[in-house]
Amino acid sequence: MARPLRKQYAGAWYHVTSRGQERQAIFRDDRDRMHFLELLKTTVERYQVRIHAYVLMTNHYHLIVETPEANLSRAMQWLNVSYGVWFNRRHGRIGHLMQGRYKAVVLESARWGLEMSIYVHLNPVRVAGLGLSKPVRKAESAGLSAPPSREMVARRLEVLRGYAWSSYRAYAGYGKVPLWLERKTLLQRAGKGEESYRKLAEGRLKDGEMESPWGELKAGIALGTRAFADKLRKGLVIGRETAGKRIFRRRITFDEARQAVELVKGEKWADFADRHGDSGRALVYKAARDYAGMTMAEIGAECNGVDYAAVGMAIRRLERKLKQDKVLSKQWHLVLEKYEGEIK
């Protein structure tokens, strides 16, 4: 069977999911989950995508992603490969971690983003142990079974509200909001912010309305109207942002990354680039990767043909040093301030 075409365009919304090989665990403990979220944050920074919702289950994850640029494939490939390499190294395994490519369904609008975010957030309670196996969910939704008892509803709510590895607690006002999580659009769609979103999601549990929105899937590629799916199939969908509206942070250039480091160090590139033990070159590499969206090969080409593997190794060494060296860490934060202020 042929693989479905990737539908990518500026301003697109997606429901994205990826599952472990043979349904095996991709998250064995909280350290795995924490690292995945760290990579998710980096994905937002490097590729300028917007993460509207997420949930990490044992053998898969779900994301609601918006792409101001038409770059979902690059972002998801980087995320899955980076996590897979790290996971294999940590747990002493080899081979692919994820089962094939990620799966992505295009969402017609933020309205569908809201609906899918609730579906994503309810995943931790959509289990047999809480009386929500697939047959039970269908029976409840069809009115063919008795409503859930108070005790069962209470158990479901306890799990939902306490689940630490989804964005639900941030949406419902129960927990800290990660700086990289984009909540504003869906909270506005829900009505009056956190309270409205909380009532909407938890009302599904209380009322037994737990069926997914997949019945509205059109042509196997989109959630929305038939007209929207037909446009997607014909390649007629384009970005829907209005002209002149700022939809994502401007990328910097390699020269701007270099200039920011020069300002922080008070030296020119030529003075520190080849100095033994100096981290200035690596700071430029990292800024170019994180904020110019450049590949290792592209960065190397800007530096007289430095091998891409050497660029990657320099960045990894720098990131280890940043956790221990307070002076270097301060320099990096000053670079970020230069980026946010003068370069942005």
Secondary structure as GFF3:
##gff-version 3
##sequence-region A 1 344
A	DSSP	beta_strand	12	19	.	.	.	ID=ss1
A	DSSP	three_ten_helix	21	23	.	.	.	ID=ss2
A	DSSP	alpha_helix	30	47	.	.	.	ID=ss3
A	DSSP	beta_strand	50	56	.	.	.	ID=ss4
A	DSSP	beta_strand	60	67	.	.	.	ID=ss5
A	DSSP	alpha_helix	72	91	.	.	.	ID=ss6
A	DSSP	beta_strand	103	107	.	.	.	ID=ss7
A	DSSP	alpha_helix	110	121	.	.	.	ID=ss8
A	DSSP	three_ten_helix	123	125	.	.	.	ID=ss9
A	DSSP	three_ten_helix	128	130	.	.	.	ID=ss10
A	DSSP	alpha_helix	134	141	.	.	.	ID=ss11
A	DSSP	alpha_helix	150	162	.	.	.	ID=ss12
A	DSSP	alpha_helix	168	172	.	.	.	ID=ss13
A	DSSP	alpha_helix	184	190	.	.	.	ID=ss14
A	DSSP	alpha_helix	194	207	.	.	.	ID=ss15
A	DSSP	three_ten_helix	213	216	.	.	.	ID=ss16
A	DSSP	beta_strand	217	218	.	.	.	ID=ss17
A	DSSP	beta_strand	222	223	.	.	.	ID=ss18
A	DSSP	alpha_helix	226	234	.	.	.	ID=ss19
A	DSSP	alpha_helix	254	265	.	.	.	ID=ss20
A	DSSP	alpha_helix	269	272	.	.	.	ID=ss21
A	DSSP	alpha_helix	280	292	.	.	.	ID=ss22
A	DSSP	alpha_helix	296	302	.	.	.	ID=ss23
A	DSSP	alpha_helix	308	322	.	.	.	ID=ss24
A	DSSP	alpha_helix	326	338	.	.	.	ID=ss25
A	DSSP	pi_helix	339	343	.	.	.	ID=ss26
###
